[in-house]
Amino acid sequence: MGLPVFVAMILGAVIALPFLPARASELPIIDVHAHLHAGGNAGSLGGSADSALAVMDKFGITKALIMPPPQTVSQGHDETLESYNGYDNAAGRFAFLGGGGSLNVMIQEALRSGGVNEELQGRFRARAENILRSGAIGFGEMTAEHVSRRSGHPYVSAPPDHPLFLLLADIAAANDVPIDLHMEALPDDLPRPEKLSSDNPNTLRANIAAFGRLLSHNPKAKIIWAHAGWDNTGERTPDLMRELLAAHTNLYMSLKVAGGTIKDSRPVKEGKKLKRQWKKLIEDFPNRFMIGSDLKYRKGAKTRGGGPKVYRAILKRLSAEVADKVAYRNAERVFKISH
């Protein structure tokens, strides 16, 4: 065998390798869950967006999906989709989800009143459809269980199979848009974890069975269970997620890695190495995982929510095909956008 032929064979083998760690540092990332905090004031949104773009450029995030955080009836502001429409998104770096500041509130109002009538269902449907007409590509950040971690941080809870959640699933399916859902995992009732403040109830109520009913209600409704890797109950385990992913083909997950949560529940070890159980889970369901940092961008202030470089470390541990899907291809398919 001549030297040129041998060299060509070696080069061909290298090119054919399914996994090149350096490649993970070059993949475009679509971040499917982030926030611009403008206090409901569209005039201040540009500064928050500028902060976001600086972080996105540094870490290779080509597009971020921005949404209002989940709001309650008693909160004094409402960051709605309308406030985001005040920002000039000519570069196409942002896309928007809506409902966090309005649909969540309507569900909370229904819980307070004790029922859902046709008039409320009509108003809910009209609001949801108006959100889509105004440019949203999905609904979020919806919440079924949002724990309070500090003073002023709201506790928000609603059964995931509440009639208005089921209605939202039907609306989302009819319009082929996803629902981004924040929900702590509670297979059974759980006494309030010690690390959570007294702003939370003494007992957190089970929700996984009800979540299964939501997923089964309309299998055409794509539901993204946000914050995989960010766990305040210790119950969102790879085994639980595997069980739900296997049972419901319309369930997706977005990965959030940040400090301040239960260490054993995080997908990475010290040094950002992906844990074996998490690697197997992601690679067994490669079409279902995306990156959703939950970064909170503010004008002239430090971004809250963790460092995006950890997602590069996760991508590096996955096969090239799966890394592509998690970084951006799944988001492109689910949200019908491009990076």
C-alpha positions as a Markdown table, in Angstrom:
| # | Residue | x | y | z |
|---|---|---|---|---|
| 1 | Met | 0.0 | 0.0 | 0.0 |
| 2 | Gly | 1.5 | 3.3 | -1.1 |
| 3 | Leu | 1.8 | 6.2 | 1.4 |
| 4 | Pro | -0.8 | 8.5 | -0.4 |
| 5 | Val | -3.4 | 5.7 | -0.3 |
| 6 | Phe | -2.7 | 5.1 | 3.4 |
| 7 | Val | -3.0 | 8.8 | 4.3 |
| 8 | Ala | -6.2 | 9.0 | 2.3 |
| 9 | Met | -7.6 | 6.0 | 4.2 |
| 10 | Ile | -6.7 | 7.6 | 7.6 |
| 11 | Leu | -8.3 | 10.9 | 6.6 |
| 12 | Gly | -11.4 | 9.2 | 5.4 |
| 13 | Ala | -11.7 | 7.3 | 8.7 |
| 14 | Val | -11.3 | 10.5 | 10.7 |
| 15 | Ile | -13.9 | 12.3 | 8.7 |
| 16 | Ala | -16.3 | 9.4 | 9.2 |
| 17 | Leu | -16.0 | 9.4 | 13.0 |
| 18 | Pro | -19.4 | 9.9 | 14.5 |
| 19 | Phe | -18.1 | 12.0 | 17.4 |
| 20 | Leu | -15.6 | 14.8 | 17.3 |
| 21 | Pro | -15.6 | 16.6 | 20.7 |
| 22 | Ala | -14.3 | 19.9 | 19.3 |
| 23 | Arg | -17.3 | 20.1 | 17.0 |
| 24 | Ala | -19.6 | 20.7 | 20.0 |
| 25 | Ser | -18.0 | 24.1 | 20.6 |
| 26 | Glu | -19.1 | 25.2 | 17.1 |
| 27 | Leu | -22.7 | 24.1 | 17.0 |
| 28 | Pro | -25.4 | 26.8 | 16.8 |
| 29 | Ile | -27.7 | 26.8 | 19.9 |
| 30 | Ile | -31.3 | 27.7 | 20.0 |
| 31 | Asp | -32.2 | 28.5 | 23.6 |
| 32 | Val | -35.9 | 27.6 | 23.9 |
| 33 | His | -36.6 | 29.2 | 27.3 |
| 34 | Ala | -35.3 | 32.7 | 28.4 |
| 35 | His | -36.7 | 35.9 | 29.7 |
| 36 | Leu | -36.3 | 39.6 | 29.0 |
| 37 | His | -37.2 | 41.6 | 32.1 |
| 38 | Ala | -38.7 | 44.9 | 31.1 |
| 39 | Gly | -41.2 | 45.4 | 33.9 |
| 40 | Gly | -44.0 | 45.6 | 31.4 |
| 41 | Asn | -42.4 | 48.7 | 29.9 |
| 42 | Ala | -41.6 | 48.2 | 26.2 |
| 43 | Gly | -39.3 | 51.2 | 26.3 |
| 44 | Ser | -36.9 | 49.4 | 28.5 |
| 45 | Leu | -36.9 | 46.2 | 26.6 |
| 46 | Gly | -34.2 | 47.3 | 24.2 |
| 47 | Gly | -31.6 | 47.4 | 27.1 |
| 48 | Ser | -32.6 | 43.9 | 28.2 |
| 49 | Ala | -32.3 | 42.7 | 24.6 |
| 50 | Asp | -28.9 | 44.2 | 24.3 |
| 51 | Ser | -27.8 | 42.4 | 27.4 |
| 52 | Ala | -29.2 | 39.2 | 26.0 |
| 53 | Leu | -27.4 | 39.6 | 22.7 |
| 54 | Ala | -24.1 | 40.1 | 24.4 |
| 55 | Val | -24.4 | 36.8 | 26.2 |
| 56 | Met | -25.8 | 35.0 | 23.2 |
| 57 | Asp | -22.9 | 36.2 | 21.0 |
| 58 | Lys | -20.4 | 35.1 | 23.6 |
| 59 | Phe | -21.8 | 31.6 | 23.9 |
| 60 | Gly | -22.9 | 31.0 | 20.3 |
| 61 | Ile | -26.7 | 31.1 | 21.0 |
| 62 | Thr | -28.0 | 32.1 | 17.6 |
| 63 | Lys | -31.7 | 32.4 | 18.7 |
| 64 | Ala | -33.5 | 32.7 | 22.0 |
| 65 | Leu | -37.2 | 32.1 | 22.6 |
| 66 | Ile | -38.4 | 34.7 | 25.0 |
| 67 | Met | -41.5 | 34.4 | 27.2 |
| 68 | Pro | -43.2 | 36.1 | 30.2 |
| 69 | Pro | -42.5 | 34.4 | 33.5 |
| 70 | Pro | -45.5 | 32.7 | 35.2 |
| 71 | Gln | -47.7 | 35.4 | 36.8 |
| 72 | Thr | -50.3 | 35.3 | 39.6 |
| 73 | Val | -53.4 | 37.2 | 40.3 |
| 74 | Ser | -51.8 | 39.2 | 43.0 |
| 75 | Gln | -48.6 | 40.3 | 41.2 |
| 76 | Gly | -48.2 | 44.0 | 40.4 |
| 77 | His | -46.9 | 43.7 | 36.8 |
| 78 | Asp | -47.7 | 41.6 | 33.7 |
| 79 | Glu | -44.9 | 41.1 | 31.2 |
| 80 | Thr | -47.0 | 40.1 | 28.3 |
| 81 | Leu | -46.4 | 39.5 | 24.6 |
| 82 | Glu | -47.5 | 43.0 | 23.9 |
| 83 | Ser | -44.5 | 44.4 | 25.8 |
| 84 | Tyr | -42.2 | 42.3 | 23.7 |
| 85 | Asn | -43.8 | 43.6 | 20.5 |
| 86 | Gly | -42.3 | 47.0 | 21.3 |
| 87 | Tyr | -38.8 | 45.7 | 20.6 |
| 88 | Asp | -37.4 | 45.9 | 17.1 |
| 89 | Asn | -36.4 | 42.3 | 16.3 |
| 90 | Ala | -35.1 | 43.0 | 12.8 |
| 91 | Ala | -32.1 | 40.7 | 13.2 |
| 92 | Gly | -34.4 | 37.8 | 13.9 |
| 93 | Arg | -32.5 | 36.7 | 17.0 |
| 94 | Phe | -35.6 | 36.4 | 19.2 |
| 95 | Ala | -38.9 | 34.5 | 18.9 |
| 96 | Phe | -41.7 | 34.9 | 21.4 |
| 97 | Leu | -44.1 | 32.8 | 23.5 |
| 98 | Gly | -47.1 | 34.2 | 25.3 |
| 99 | Gly | -49.5 | 33.4 | 28.1 |
| 100 | Gly | -47.3 | 33.5 | 31.2 |
| 101 | Gly | -48.7 | 36.9 | 32.2 |
| 102 | Ser | -52.3 | 36.2 | 31.2 |
| 103 | Leu | -53.4 | 32.6 | 30.7 |
| 104 | Asn | -51.8 | 31.6 | 34.0 |
| 105 | Val | -53.7 | 34.3 | 35.7 |
| 106 | Met | -57.0 | 33.1 | 34.2 |
| 107 | Ile | -56.3 | 29.6 | 35.5 |
| 108 | Gln | -55.6 | 31.0 | 38.9 |
| 109 | Glu | -58.8 | 33.0 | 38.8 |
| 110 | Ala | -60.7 | 29.8 | 37.9 |
| 111 | Leu | -59.2 | 28.0 | 40.9 |
| 112 | Arg | -60.3 | 30.8 | 43.2 |
| 113 | Ser | -63.8 | 30.8 | 41.9 |
| 114 | Gly | -64.1 | 27.1 | 42.1 |
| 115 | Gly | -65.2 | 26.3 | 38.5 |
| 116 | Val | -65.0 | 26.9 | 34.8 |
| 117 | Asn | -68.1 | 28.0 | 32.8 |
| 118 | Glu | -68.6 | 28.6 | 29.1 |
| 119 | Glu | -68.0 | 32.3 | 29.5 |
| 120 | Leu | -64.5 | 31.8 | 31.0 |
| 121 | Gln | -63.7 | 29.1 | 28.5 |
| 122 | Gly | -64.6 | 31.6 | 25.7 |
| 123 | Arg | -62.4 | 34.3 | 27.2 |
| 124 | Phe | -59.5 | 31.9 | 27.7 |
| 125 | Arg | -59.8 | 30.7 | 24.1 |
| 126 | Ala | -60.0 | 34.2 | 22.7 |
| 127 | Arg | -57.0 | 35.3 | 24.7 |
| 128 | Ala | -54.9 | 32.3 | 23.6 |
| 129 | Glu | -55.8 | 32.8 | 19.9 |
| 130 | Asn | -55.0 | 36.5 | 20.2 |
| 131 | Ile | -51.6 | 35.6 | 21.6 |
| 132 | Leu | -50.9 | 33.5 | 18.5 |
| 133 | Arg | -52.3 | 36.2 | 16.1 |
| 134 | Ser | -49.9 | 38.7 | 17.7 |
| 135 | Gly | -46.9 | 36.7 | 16.7 |
| 136 | Ala | -46.2 | 34.1 | 19.4 |
| 137 | Ile | -44.9 | 30.7 | 18.2 |
| 138 | Gly | -46.2 | 28.9 | 21.3 |
| 139 | Phe | -47.6 | 29.3 | 24.8 |
| 140 | Gly | -45.4 | 29.9 | 27.9 |
| 141 | Glu | -44.2 | 30.1 | 30.5 |
| 142 | Met | -47.3 | 28.2 | 31.8 |
| 143 | Thr | -47.1 | 26.6 | 35.2 |
| 144 | Ala | -48.6 | 23.8 | 37.1 |
| 145 | Glu | -46.3 | 23.9 | 40.2 |
| 146 | His | -43.9 | 26.9 | 40.7 |
| 147 | Val | -42.4 | 26.9 | 44.2 |
| 148 | Ser | -41.4 | 30.1 | 46.0 |
| 149 | Arg | -37.6 | 30.2 | 46.7 |
| 150 | Arg | -37.4 | 33.6 | 48.3 |
| 151 | Ser | -39.5 | 36.5 | 49.4 |
| 152 | Gly | -41.5 | 38.0 | 46.5 |
| 153 | His | -40.9 | 34.9 | 44.4 |
| 154 | Pro | -44.5 | 33.5 | 43.8 |
| 155 | Tyr | -45.9 | 30.1 | 44.7 |
| 156 | Val | -48.2 | 29.2 | 41.8 |
| 157 | Ser | -50.0 | 25.9 | 41.6 |
| 158 | Ala | -52.7 | 24.4 | 39.4 |
| 159 | Pro | -53.6 | 20.8 | 38.5 |
| 160 | Pro | -52.0 | 20.1 | 35.1 |
| 161 | Asp | -55.3 | 18.4 | 34.0 |
| 162 | His | -57.3 | 21.5 | 34.9 |
| 163 | Pro | -60.0 | 22.1 | 32.3 |
| 164 | Leu | -58.3 | 25.2 | 31.1 |
| 165 | Phe | -55.0 | 23.4 | 30.6 |
| 166 | Leu | -56.9 | 20.7 | 28.6 |
| 167 | Leu | -58.5 | 23.5 | 26.5 |
| 168 | Leu | -55.0 | 25.0 | 26.0 |
| 169 | Ala | -53.7 | 21.6 | 24.8 |
| 170 | Asp | -56.6 | 21.5 | 22.2 |
| 171 | Ile | -55.8 | 25.1 | 21.0 |
| 172 | Ala | -52.1 | 24.3 | 20.8 |
| 173 | Ala | -52.7 | 21.1 | 18.8 |
| 174 | Ala | -55.1 | 22.8 | 16.4 |
| 175 | Asn | -52.5 | 25.5 | 15.7 |
| 176 | Asp | -49.5 | 23.1 | 15.8 |
| 177 | Val | -47.6 | 25.2 | 18.4 |
| 178 | Pro | -46.0 | 23.9 | 21.6 |
| 179 | Ile | -46.8 | 24.6 | 25.3 |
| 180 | Asp | -43.8 | 25.4 | 27.6 |
| 181 | Leu | -44.7 | 24.1 | 31.1 |
| 182 | His | -43.0 | 24.7 | 34.4 |
| 183 | Met | -43.9 | 22.0 | 36.9 |
| 184 | Glu | -42.0 | 20.6 | 39.9 |
| 185 | Ala | -42.2 | 16.8 | 39.9 |
| 186 | Leu | -44.5 | 15.4 | 42.6 |
| 187 | Pro | -45.4 | 11.7 | 42.1 |
| 188 | Asp | -47.0 | 11.8 | 45.5 |
| 189 | Asp | -47.9 | 14.4 | 48.1 |
| 190 | Leu | -44.7 | 15.7 | 49.7 |
| 191 | Pro | -44.1 | 17.7 | 52.9 |
| 192 | Arg | -42.6 | 21.0 | 52.1 |
| 193 | Pro | -38.8 | 20.6 | 51.7 |
| 194 | Glu | -36.9 | 22.4 | 54.4 |
| 195 | Lys | -35.0 | 24.6 | 51.9 |
| 196 | Leu | -38.3 | 26.1 | 50.6 |
| 197 | Ser | -39.7 | 29.1 | 52.3 |
| 198 | Ser | -43.0 | 29.2 | 54.3 |
| 199 | Asp | -44.5 | 31.1 | 51.4 |
| 200 | Asn | -45.1 | 27.5 | 50.1 |
| 201 | Pro | -47.8 | 25.3 | 51.5 |
| 202 | Asn | -46.9 | 22.7 | 54.1 |
| 203 | Thr | -47.7 | 20.0 | 51.7 |
| 204 | Leu | -47.0 | 20.0 | 47.9 |
| 205 | Arg | -49.7 | 18.0 | 46.2 |
| 206 | Ala | -49.0 | 15.1 | 43.7 |
| 207 | Asn | -49.2 | 16.1 | 40.1 |
| 208 | Ile | -47.6 | 13.4 | 37.9 |
| 209 | Ala | -50.7 | 11.3 | 37.4 |
| 210 | Ala | -52.6 | 14.5 | 36.4 |
| 211 | Phe | -49.7 | 15.5 | 34.1 |
| 212 | Gly | -50.1 | 12.1 | 32.4 |
| 213 | Arg | -53.8 | 12.9 | 31.8 |
| 214 | Leu | -52.8 | 16.2 | 30.3 |
| 215 | Leu | -50.4 | 14.5 | 27.9 |
| 216 | Ser | -53.0 | 11.9 | 27.0 |
| 217 | His | -55.8 | 14.4 | 26.5 |
| 218 | Asn | -54.6 | 15.4 | 23.1 |
| 219 | Pro | -51.6 | 13.6 | 21.8 |
| 220 | Lys | -51.2 | 16.2 | 19.0 |
| 221 | Ala | -50.4 | 18.8 | 21.6 |
| 222 | Lys | -46.6 | 19.2 | 22.0 |
| 223 | Ile | -45.7 | 19.9 | 25.6 |
| 224 | Ile | -42.2 | 20.9 | 26.7 |
| 225 | Trp | -41.6 | 20.1 | 30.3 |
| 226 | Ala | -39.2 | 22.9 | 31.2 |
| 227 | His | -36.1 | 22.8 | 33.5 |
| 228 | Ala | -35.0 | 19.2 | 33.2 |
| 229 | Gly | -32.0 | 19.3 | 35.6 |
| 230 | Trp | -33.5 | 22.0 | 37.9 |
| 231 | Asp | -35.3 | 20.2 | 40.6 |
| 232 | Asn | -36.6 | 21.5 | 43.9 |
| 233 | Thr | -38.3 | 18.3 | 45.2 |
| 234 | Gly | -35.7 | 15.6 | 44.4 |
| 235 | Glu | -38.4 | 13.7 | 42.4 |
| 236 | Arg | -37.5 | 14.7 | 38.8 |
| 237 | Thr | -35.3 | 11.7 | 38.3 |
| 238 | Pro | -34.0 | 10.2 | 35.0 |
| 239 | Asp | -36.2 | 7.2 | 35.7 |
| 240 | Leu | -39.3 | 9.3 | 36.1 |
| 241 | Met | -38.6 | 11.2 | 33.0 |
| 242 | Arg | -37.8 | 8.1 | 31.0 |
| 243 | Glu | -41.2 | 6.6 | 32.1 |
| 244 | Leu | -43.1 | 9.6 | 30.9 |
| 245 | Leu | -41.2 | 10.0 | 27.7 |
| 246 | Ala | -41.8 | 6.3 | 26.8 |
| 247 | Ala | -45.5 | 6.7 | 27.5 |
| 248 | His | -46.1 | 10.0 | 25.7 |
| 249 | Thr | -44.7 | 10.8 | 22.3 |
| 250 | Asn | -45.8 | 14.4 | 22.6 |
| 251 | Leu | -43.6 | 15.1 | 25.6 |
| 252 | Tyr | -40.4 | 17.1 | 25.2 |
| 253 | Met | -37.9 | 18.4 | 27.8 |
| 254 | Ser | -35.7 | 21.4 | 27.9 |
| 255 | Leu | -32.4 | 21.3 | 29.9 |
| 256 | Lys | -31.6 | 23.9 | 32.6 |
| 257 | Val | -28.4 | 23.7 | 34.5 |
| 258 | Ala | -27.7 | 26.2 | 37.3 |
| 259 | Gly | -26.7 | 26.4 | 40.9 |
| 260 | Gly | -29.1 | 26.6 | 43.8 |
| 261 | Thr | -31.0 | 23.4 | 43.2 |
| 262 | Ile | -30.7 | 19.9 | 44.4 |
| 263 | Lys | -27.2 | 18.8 | 43.5 |
| 264 | Asp | -28.0 | 15.1 | 43.0 |
| 265 | Ser | -30.7 | 16.0 | 40.4 |
| 266 | Arg | -28.4 | 18.0 | 38.2 |
| 267 | Pro | -27.4 | 16.3 | 34.9 |
| 268 | Val | -23.7 | 17.2 | 35.3 |
| 269 | Lys | -21.0 | 16.3 | 37.8 |
| 270 | Glu | -18.4 | 18.6 | 39.2 |
| 271 | Gly | -16.4 | 19.7 | 36.2 |
| 272 | Lys | -19.5 | 19.7 | 34.0 |
| 273 | Lys | -19.2 | 16.1 | 33.0 |
| 274 | Leu | -22.5 | 14.6 | 31.9 |
| 275 | Lys | -23.8 | 11.9 | 34.3 |
| 276 | Arg | -24.1 | 8.5 | 32.8 |
| 277 | Gln | -27.9 | 8.1 | 33.5 |
| 278 | Trp | -28.5 | 11.5 | 31.8 |
| 279 | Lys | -26.4 | 10.7 | 28.8 |
| 280 | Lys | -28.3 | 7.5 | 28.2 |
| 281 | Leu | -31.7 | 9.2 | 28.7 |
| 282 | Ile | -30.9 | 11.9 | 26.2 |
| 283 | Glu | -29.4 | 9.5 | 23.7 |
| 284 | Asp | -32.4 | 7.1 | 24.1 |
| 285 | Phe | -34.8 | 10.0 | 23.3 |
| 286 | Pro | -32.7 | 12.1 | 21.0 |
| 287 | Asn | -35.6 | 13.9 | 19.4 |
| 288 | Arg | -37.1 | 15.1 | 22.7 |
| 289 | Phe | -34.5 | 17.2 | 24.3 |
| 290 | Met | -33.6 | 20.9 | 23.8 |
| 291 | Ile | -31.7 | 23.6 | 25.7 |
| 292 | Gly | -33.7 | 26.0 | 27.8 |
| 293 | Ser | -31.4 | 28.0 | 29.9 |
| 294 | Asp | -34.0 | 30.1 | 31.8 |
| 295 | Leu | -31.6 | 33.0 | 31.7 |
| 296 | Lys | -33.1 | 36.2 | 32.9 |
| 297 | Tyr | -31.8 | 39.3 | 31.0 |
| 298 | Arg | -32.0 | 42.7 | 32.5 |
| 299 | Lys | -30.9 | 46.1 | 31.3 |
| 300 | Gly | -27.6 | 47.1 | 32.8 |
| 301 | Ala | -27.7 | 44.2 | 35.3 |
| 302 | Lys | -26.0 | 40.8 | 35.7 |
| 303 | Thr | -27.8 | 38.1 | 33.9 |
| 304 | Arg | -29.4 | 35.6 | 36.3 |
| 305 | Gly | -29.8 | 31.9 | 35.7 |
| 306 | Gly | -26.4 | 30.2 | 35.3 |
| 307 | Gly | -23.6 | 30.1 | 32.8 |
| 308 | Pro | -24.4 | 29.0 | 29.3 |
| 309 | Lys | -21.0 | 27.3 | 28.7 |
| 310 | Val | -22.2 | 24.2 | 30.6 |
| 311 | Tyr | -24.4 | 23.4 | 27.6 |
| 312 | Arg | -21.3 | 23.2 | 25.4 |
| 313 | Ala | -19.9 | 20.7 | 27.9 |
| 314 | Ile | -23.1 | 18.6 | 27.7 |
| 315 | Leu | -23.1 | 18.7 | 23.9 |
| 316 | Lys | -19.5 | 17.6 | 23.9 |
| 317 | Arg | -20.4 | 14.3 | 25.7 |
| 318 | Leu | -23.1 | 13.4 | 23.2 |
| 319 | Ser | -22.7 | 11.7 | 19.8 |
| 320 | Ala | -22.5 | 14.2 | 16.9 |
| 321 | Glu | -26.0 | 13.4 | 15.6 |
| 322 | Val | -27.6 | 13.7 | 19.0 |
| 323 | Ala | -25.7 | 16.9 | 19.8 |
| 324 | Asp | -27.0 | 18.5 | 16.6 |
| 325 | Lys | -30.6 | 17.6 | 17.6 |
| 326 | Val | -30.3 | 18.9 | 21.2 |
| 327 | Ala | -28.4 | 22.1 | 20.2 |
| 328 | Tyr | -30.8 | 23.3 | 17.5 |
| 329 | Arg | -32.5 | 20.7 | 15.2 |
| 330 | Asn | -35.2 | 19.6 | 17.7 |
| 331 | Ala | -36.1 | 23.3 | 18.4 |
| 332 | Glu | -36.3 | 24.0 | 14.7 |
| 333 | Arg | -38.7 | 21.1 | 14.2 |
| 334 | Val | -40.9 | 21.7 | 17.2 |
| 335 | Phe | -41.2 | 25.5 | 16.8 |
| 336 | Lys | -40.9 | 25.6 | 13.0 |
| 337 | Ile | -38.1 | 28.1 | 13.1 |
| 338 | Ser | -34.5 | 28.3 | 11.8 |
| 339 | His | -31.3 | 29.0 | 13.7 |
